[in-house]
Amino acid sequence: MHTWIFQGNPDRFDLDSFFASQPVLFVWLVTRYPDEMKIGDRVFIYRTGGELRTGAGIIAEAQIVEVPKPRPEEPDALPFWRGNDIGAGNEILPRALLRLVKTAGTREILRREWLLEDPVLRDLPNLQMAAATNYPVGPEHAARLSAVWDRTGVDWTRNESLAGLWAYAQTHGQSVSKAPGSPVAEVALLIGRVVSGVYNKVMNFRAIDPRDERAGMSGAGAVDRRVWNEFYDPAATEIRLSELEHEFNRLWRGEGDTLSPSSDLFQDDAAFQSAVKAFTEAGLPNLLVRDNREQASRSGRPSTRATLIRRYDRSPLVVAIARLRAGYRCEMPNCNHPLFFDQGGLPYSEVHHIEPLSEGGEDTLENVVCLCPAHHREVHVGSRATALTEVLRTVRLGDGETKEPN
């Protein structure tokens, strides 16, 4: 699958009100690369700053369910066109049909200024050439964009706060830089946070540190204070640097078993999907026999690779069995999200780990479910994520009738 940025001008179309209405399906003008867009491609919706030059950033995520073809605007979207562009929606133009996956809340918008300061995302094509509507996103940009999109607006975990403390310790007593290669930028890339977020966390620790009289930021939470108390020695009035360095390396540089929580991502590279397809063609009974045979030699914990984010070498056999076992359908009870078919003519579905790999979950059949893209995203970043996870545990255990929480 490819990743795209689709851009919209708030002076022409009321993007905020439109996405606040939570449309299920909507169309978007395509002026470039229509032949390269495929069903299932991921789309990030970017709001330009308009005439006021404020508020620019990524505000929503969607998925292509029909490739571009000449069509008018959807009737439900016509009232959101503004000024002289009110009639523009009636024009028959190439438009892709999209399904809304996520609308960013106020804390979740990826601001333009954050993208520009990012060591990777500063080169996004829409930031370099802002006049077009559709932009392809390369693999490196897509991986980084996915990581920060998933983590922005989400409360920091203990492991992420620890990484922030490491960046603080590296810069203690110095000016704090956000430049590429700085400790702040390094931590941002490792944990899937925006650079300004890590900088703010460093300033939070400055405010906690009794040794530093300079002004910090007062936003430190209970998790930050627990991490500070874990590594700060009040008797010696110093941070236990060797312990902090060891734990940071173990968590974030692959020198141990606990890995980045920002990287429990669906593995979609071509080689992996090719292996899944090959397994699938063998049929479910044959795959179950093979899985039983391999269990003794295959660890439930996948190996990892360090890239811009931490990647897990998942088993294509487990993915193939999970899809066949579910008949390619979403296993969330009473799922009514619209499905679409992939290029092979099968219902598109994704495989989710109930206990995340980043938190010690195993890459086994007992720990995976088949989900539609909407539920897959929701169980990762939605407000009901905890409740939905409990439902999926019950589904996998087979403990009678279950239903999706309200």
N, C-alpha and C positions, 0 to 999 in steps of 0.2 A: 504494500500500500504506500501511496505517496501522502505527503503533508503539504497543505496549501495555506496561504494567507489570503482571505478575501477582504477587501477594504471597502468601507462605506463612509460617506461624508455626512455628518450630522446636520449640516446646513441644508442638505437636500432631502434627507430622510431621517425621521425621528427614531434613531436606533434605540435609544434608552427605553422609550415607551413601547416600541415594538417588541423588544425582548422581554420587557416586564410582563407582557401579555402571554408569555410562555407558549409560543406557537409550536406545534408538533412538527409540522412540515412547512417549509418556505422555500422560495426560489431566490437565486442571486445571479445578477448579471455576470456573464463571462465574456471578457473581451480578449483574453489571451490564453493560449495553451488548451483549447477545448478538447483536442484529440488526445491529450495526455491524461485527462482526468478519468478516473475509474470509480466504479461503485465500491463503496467502503473506504475511500480516501478520507483522511482526516482534514478538517478545515478549521482554522482559527479566524474569527471575525475581528478585524482591526478597525476601531473607530478613529478616524483622523480628528485633528483638533478643530477643524472648521475655521471660520474667520477669526474666532477668538483665540485660536492656537492653544487651547487648554483641553485637558481631559483626554488626550490621545492615548490609545493603548488597546490591548487585546481584551475584549469584553465578553466573548462567547466562544463555544466550541460546537461544531456540527460535524455531520458525516454525509457524504454524497450518497444518495439513494437512487438518483437517476442522472446520467451524464447530460451535459448541456445539449439543448435543442431549442429551436425557436418557439417561444411561448410568451404570453403576457405575464404581468405580475399576478400573484395570488390575490383574489378579491379581498381577503381579510387584511392584506398589507396596504391596500390603496389609501386608506385614511392617514397613513403615516408619512406619505410624501408631502413635501413642504413647498410653499411659494410657487415659483414658476415651474417647478418640477412635478406639480400635482398630476399632470397628465402623462408623465413619463412612464408610469406603470402600465399604461394601456398599450404601449408599443410592443410589437412582436419582435423580440430580440433573443439571442442565445442566452439561456438561463439554465443553471443546474438546479436540480431539486435536492434540498438538504433536509436532514432531520436534526433538530436541536438536541444536543447532548448535555450542555451545561451553560448556564448564564452566570457570569461572575457577579458576586456580591461586591459591595463597596471595597472590602478588604482584599478581594481576589483579583481585581483588575490588574493586568500587567502593564504598568505605565510606560509610556514612550521613553521617559528619562531613565527608567531602570534598564530598558533594552539597550539604550545607547551606551550605558556605562558597563555593560556585561562584556567580558572578554570574548565570548562567542557570538552573542546575539547582536552586537553592535553592527555586524555585517549583514543583517537580514535585508533581503532585497527591497522590501517596502520602505526601509529607512534610508536606503541609498537613492531610490527613484520613486517618489511618492505619487506620481501622476497616474499610475495604472490602477486596475481594479483587482487583478488576480496575480499572485506571485507563487512560484514553486519554492518549497523549503527543502534544502538538501539534508542528507542524513545527520550530519553533525549539528546543524541548527535544529533539526527536528528533535533529536535526543535531548538537547539542552532545553529547548522550549517546553517539551513534555514534562521535564523534571520540575522546572520552576512553576509551570501552570498547575501541577498537582499539589505543590507545597505552599504556594502563596496564599495567605489568609488562613492557613491551618496553624494551630498552636504548635509551638516548638516542643519536640520530645526531649527527654533527658540526653540522648546521644547527640542530638543537634546542638543543644545548649552547651554540652561539653566541647564540641568543636568550636563554638563561639568563644568559650573560655580559653581554648588553645590559641586562637587568634589574638585574644586580649593579652595573653602571656607573652606572645611573640612581639607585641608592640608596646608593652608596658613602658611608660616613661618616655615614649616617642610620639611623634605625630602619627596619626593613623591614616594610611593611604588606602584608596579603593582601586588603585591602578592594577592592571593585569600583572600577575606574578607576585602581588603582595599577599601576606597571610590572609587578609580579608577576602580577596578574590579567590585564593586557593580553596578556602573553606566553602565559599559560595558554590564553586564548581563541584566539590565533593558531596555536599549535602543537598544540592538541588534547590538552593535558595537564591534570591536576588542579592546582588552585592550590597545594596543599601540596607537590606535586612540584616546581613551579617555585621555591617558597620554599626547599625543601631544596637545590635546585641553586644558588641564590644563596648559601646558607650554605656550600656546597662551595667556591665561588670565594672566599669570605671566608677560608676556611682556607688556600687556596693563596696569597692575596695577602700578600706580605711587608710591605706598608705598614700592614696592619690588625692590631692586637694583640688585638682582641676574638676571643672563641672562635667558631669556625665549626663546620662538620660535616666529618668526615674521610672522607666517602664519595665524593670525587671520583675518577673513573676516568681511564684513559689518554686517552680522547677529550676530557675536560674539560681535562686538562693540555696537550694539543696545541692546543686552542683558546686557552687562556690564553697559551701561548708565541707563538701566531700574532699576538696583538694587544697583548701587554704588552711594553713597551720597558724592559729592566732598566737601561740606562744613564741614561734619563730618569726612571726609577721612576714610570712612568705608563702607563695604557692609551691606545693610539692611538685616541682616541674618534671622530675623523672617519672613519677606516677602518672601525671597528666599526659606526658608524651607517649608513654607506653599504652595507655588506654586509647588515646587518639589514634595511634597507629593501628591498634587492634581493630578499632571500630571502622575507621575510614580509609586506611591505606592497605587493607587486605591482609594484615599480619595477625589474623585470628579468625574466629568463626562468626562474629556478629557483624552484620553488614548494613549498608545504607538503607534507611527506611524509605528513601525517595525513589528506589529503583526496582520495586516489585512490579515490573512492567510487562505487558504482553509482548512476547518475542516474535517479531514479524519479519526478520530478515529472510531473504529469498531461499538460502540454503536450508534454514530451519523449516520453512513452509513446504519446501520440496520433500523433505524427509517425512513430514506429517502426511502429505498426500500419498507418498509411497506406502507408508504403513496403513493408511486408511483403505487402500485398494485391496489389502490382504484380507479384510473382513474382521469383524469383532471376535468371533470364536478363536481364530488363529492368533489374534493379537493378545488375547487374554492368556493363552498358553505361553506365548513368548514372554509376556510380562511376568508370569509366575516363574518362568525359567530364569529370568534375569534378575529377579529381586535379590537373590543371595549375593550377587556380585555388584549390583548397582546401588550406590548409596542414595538414601532419600534426600540428603542434602546436596544440592548441585554445586559444582565448582563455579568460580566466578572469574570475571575478567575486569580489569580496571580500564575504563575509557573515560569520557567526560562524566559519565555516571556509572555506578556499579551495575554490571550486567550478570545475569544468572544463566548458566548453560543448562537450560531445561531440557527435559526428555521429550522428543517429538512423539515417542510411543505413548506416553501418558496423555498428551494432547489429543492424539488420534483416537485413543480408546474413550476418553471423556466425551468427545463429540459423538462418536458412534453410540455410546451408551445412552446418551440423552436424545438420540435421533436428531441432532443438530439444533434442538430447541432449548430455549431458556429454561433453566431449572428453578428459577424463582417462582414460587407458587402464584398462580393467577396472573402471570405476566400478560399484559395486554399491549405492550409496546409493538408498534408495527415492525415487521420483519422484512428484509429484502434478501434477494438471492445473489450469491457471489458469481464470479465469472464461470465457475464450474457448474452452475445451476443448483447449488445447495443453499439452504438457509444459512445466512451468515451468523456465526456465533463465535464467542471468545471463551477461553478457558481461564478460570480464576482460582487462585489458591486461597482457601478459607483462612488458614493460618499463614500469613505472608511469609515468603521465603526470607525476607529481611528480618523477621522476628523469630526465626528458627523453624518455620513450617517446612514440611517435607514435600518433595516433588513426587508424590505418590497418588494413586487413584483415590485413596481414602480422604485426601486433602484437596481435591479439585472438584469444581462444578462447571457446568456449561452455562454461560449467560449471554443474553443479548447485549449489544454495546452499551445501551442506556443503563441497564442495571449494573454492568461491569464498572462503568464510571461512577455510578452512584454509590456503590459499595466501597469505593476507594475514597471519594471526596465529598459525598453527600452528607446532609445533616442526619440522615437515618442510617448511616454506615454501620454503627454498632448494632442496631436492632436487626438490620438485614443480615449481618454476619451471623447472628444467633439463629436466624431462620435457616440459613444455609447449612449451619452445623446440624440442625435437626433434619434437614433434607438428606444430608449425606449419611446420617446415622439411621435414617429410615424409621424414626420414632412416630409413626402414625401421621395423621393429617396435619398439615401446616398451612399457614396463610401469611401473605405479605403484611407487615405492620402498617398501621395508618400513619 
